[in-house]
Amino acid sequence: MSELKTRHFHPVYYLMGDEPYYIDLISNWLADNVLQPEGRDFDQTVLFGSDVNASQIVDAAKRYPMMSEYQVIIVKEAQNVKNTEPLEKYFKSPMPSTILVMCHKNGTIDGRKKEYVKAIQQNGVLFESKKLRDRDLPAFIEGFLAAKNASIDAKSTQLIADAVGADLSRLVGELDKVLLSLPENNRRVTPQVVQDQIGVSKDFNGFELRDAIVNRNVFKANQIMKYFDENPKAGSIYSFLPLLFNYFQNLMLAHYCPQKNSQDGVAQWLDLRSPWAAKDYMTGMRNYTGMKVLQIISKIREIDAKSKGLDNPNTPSGELMKELIFFILH
């Protein structure tokens, strides 16, 4: 994006991967900014891979622009283009006045097409848009808001990440909604703002449940479980199990840290974003022995299997979650 904003263009952009957000971000920028509005009717073309073949794309790419310095051709659903041999030849010697943008979502180029990939890399940009891991979401949220001159606290960040997940298009939509609600004189996102705009309770959520478990707060954990039992739409076993599994998996590793009495040492050992993030693991090691953590991980796997119907004819998911929380805390 930095390169595009300096108007340093390549003749070919092959955008591929499992995360559509970045593919759309780059292709939309090219569609909106390369040509002047009056030139787009003549020199900008959108094609769909299921409607054209490789030869037709190449024929279009070899045309000269009519009104502008460049012509822009955007091929959506590029993964559906059959017989890519004509494209491979074109990539080896592309038209300098054409910007060809291939949008290949939900996958990547077949690894056996080495010459095809090499031709793109030699004369253009091959960009893979990868799904963000859950642990990367807080940094994405903070960075996105910072670019819009807004800030957010750690709890609010985690609330949004847990509630929305790694679908970046949906996540950005929710963040835009939050930004619109902020007054000009206070651009800070708080748990109350998250509750009002995204519908996540600031007191009863996965973040607070994990906090109660980390601190072995039986009363608070049972309060939260009661809330979820009465408000099933607010959260489910399918969102809580990965949250708890990730925590106890890391806690097991923390028990083997050579410097487990050092917050910095634990943060480095677990590859956490900051020493502050190690605080919950320092508390967890005081409250749960290594053997108990191992038993909890085994219990999470058992509950996960039961939630999917294995060895469980009719126990509701809410009861399974209560069983797990009781086992963890006792």
N, C-alpha and C positions, 0 to 999 in steps of 0.2 A: 504494500500500500504506500509506503514511503517513496518507493521508486516511481509508482504510478503518479503520485501527486507532483513529482518534478517533471512529469510528461516524458519520462523515459520509457518508451513502449517497445515491446517485442512483437515480432510477427505472429507468434503462436503462444497461446496460453492454454495448457491442458490442466484443468482443475478437477481433481478426483478425490474420493474418500467417503468415509462414513458420516462425516459431520457436514450437513448441507449449509449450515450458517455461513461458514467462511467462503464456500463456493459462491453463494448468492451475494455475499458482501463484495467480492472482487468483481464478479461478472456484472453486477448492478452498477458498480462504480464506472466500469468501462462503458457500459451502455449510456450512462448519464453524463459523462464528462469528456470523452474523447472528441466527440463532434459537437458543433454548435447546433442548437435546436432546428435551425432552418436547413441543416444539411442531413439530418437523420432520415428524412423521407426518401432521400436519394441514395445515401451511402451507408445505411445501417440495416442489416437483415437478421431476422431471428428464424432459425430453422429447428426442426425437431428430428432427433435421430431415428425415430420410428417412421418418419414420413419421407426421408431422403436417404440415398445411398452415398457411399464415400466419393464416387465420381462426381455426383451433383454438388457436393460440398466443395470439392477441388475446383470445379468449373466456376462456381460463384467466387471462390477465393482468388482466382486468377484474373478477375475483372479489375479494371482500373476505377478509382473513385471518380465520381462525376462533378461534385461540388466542393470537395474537401481534400485535405492533404492525405487522409486515410479513408478506407472503408472498414467498417466493423461488422464482422459476421459472428453471431453468437449461436452455437449449436447446443440446444438443451437436450437432455436425455442422450448424451453422446454414447453411453454404454450400449444403446440399441443399434448403432451403426454397424451394418454387416460388411464383411470383406474390406478390411482397412488398408489393403495394399496400396490403392491410389493415394490415400492420405499419407502413408509412410514416404512415398516418393515426393509428395508435396512438401512434407516437413523438412526434407533434405535440402530443398531449394525454394523456400517460401517467398511470396511476393512482399517486398519491403513496404508497399503502400497498403497492405491488408493486415488487419489485426483479427486473427481467427481465434475465437474463444470456445473451447470445447468443455462442456459442463457434464462431468461423469459422476453422478451421485450414487451413494450406497454401494461402493466398491472401488476397485482399482484396476488398472490395466493388467491383463493376463501376464503373469511373470515370464511366460515363454516368449513373449513378443519383445525380445531384447533389442532388436534393430529398430523397432517402432519407437521404443522408449529412448534409445540413443539418439534418434533423429530429432525427437522433440527437445531433448536436453541440449543438443548442439546449437539449435537455432531458436529456441524459445524457452518457456518456463514450464516445468512440470511441478505442480503443486499438489501435495497430498494433505487433505483436510481431515485430521484425525479427531475422533471423539475425545472429549476431555474426560479424565478420570474424576471421580467424585472429590478426591483430595485437591484437585486443581480448581474446583468451582469457586471457593472463596476468593482466590487471587483474581479470577476472571471478573467476579462481581465487583470487587474493590476497584479493579482497573477500569472497568466500564463506567462506574459511577464517578471515579476521579476525572475521567476524560470529559464528563459532563458537569464538572465543578461541584460535585456532591461527595459527601463522606458517609461512612457507615461504621457502626461498632461491630465487634466480633460476634456477639450473640445474634444480631440482626442478619449478618452475613450467613451464619450457619442456618438460621431459620429459613431463609430464602433458598439456600442450597438444598436443604432437606426436603422442603415442600415442593419445589419445582423440578429438581433433578438436572440431569445433564443434557436435556433437549435445549440447545442454545437459542434456537429461534423462539421457543416459548419463554425461556428465561429472559431474553432481551425484551420481549413483549411485556412481561411482568415488571421488569426494571423501568421501562419507559412509563408504565402506568404509575409506578411509585414516584418517579421524577416529576411527573405532571402534578402530583399532589403536594409537592414541597413548595412552601412560600419562598419568594425571592430572598428574603432576609434570613432564612434558616435552611440551608441546603444539607441537612444531616438526616440520615435514615435511622430511625430508632425502632425497637420492637413494637411500639404502639403503631407506628406508621405501617410496618409490615402486617400487623394484625388488621388494620383498617383497610389496606389496599389489596392484600393477597389472601386474607382470610385465615391466617395462621394464628392461633391463640398464642399470646406472648408468655402465658403461664403454663399451658398444657400442650406440649409439643415434643418431638423427638429429642431436641436439644436438652430440654429440661428433664426428660426421662433419663437420658444418659447421665446428666449431671447428678441426679438423685442416686443412680446406681453406682457411679464413681465414688460418691461420698457415703454410700451405704445408708441412705436416708429412706428408711422403710416407709414411714408415714407419707412422705412426698411422692414416692414411687407409686404407692397404692392410690393416692389421690389422682394422679395422672392416669393410671390404668382405669380407674372408675370413670373418669371423664371420657376416655376413649371408648369404653364399653357403652356409655350412654350416647356418644356422638361418633358412630362408626365412620362417618364421612371425613372426620378430622384426622384420621390416621388408621393404618392397618398393620397387621403382622408383617406384610410383605415389604413395608418401608422400614419397620423397626429392626427386623432380623439382620439385614446387611449393616445397619448402623451399629448394632451391638456386636456383631461378628467382627467388624473391622476394629472396633475398640479393643476387644479381648484378644484378638490376634496380635495387635501391636503390643498389648500389655504382656502377653507371653514373651514376645521378643525383648521387651524392656527388662524383664527379669534376668535376661542373659547379658545385659549391657555391662561392659567392664567398669563403667563409671555411673552406676545406677543411683548413686547419691548426689549426682551433679545434674542440674536441670539442663545445662548446656550439653553435657555428655549424652543424656538421654535423647535430647532433640537431634543431635548429630547422628546417633545410633539408629534412630527411627526415621531419619531423613525428613524431619518436620520443618515447617516453614519458619518457625521462630522458637527460641527457648520458652516463650510464654506458652506455646502449644504443648509443651512437655508437662505442664503443671498437673493435668488430669492423670497422666501416667505415674507421676510421683505419688499422687494420692492413691491411685489404684494399687500400686505395689505395697502400700501400707495396709490397705484394706483387704487385699486378696492375695493369698499365697500362690506360688507357681502351680502347685497341685490343684488348688481350687479353680484357677484360671483354665487349666487343662480340662477339668470336669465341666466347666461352663461351656467351653467351646464344643465339647462332645454333646452337651445338652442342646445347644443351639442347632447343631446338625440334626439331632433327633426331632426337635420341634419343627425345623424346616421341612423335613421329610413328611412328618404328620400333617403339616399344613397343606401339603400337596397330595394328601390322600393315602400315603403309604402307612400301613398298619394302623389306620385311623378311620373307622367306618363313619363316625358321626360327631366327633368332638368339635364344637365351633372354634373358630380361630381366636376369638376373644378369650375363651377358656385356656387354649394352648398358650397364649401370651401370659396369662396370669400364672400358669404353671411354671413357665420359664422364669418370670420375675421372682417368684417365690423361691425357686431353686437357687437363683443367683444370690439373693439377699440372705439366705439362711444356710 
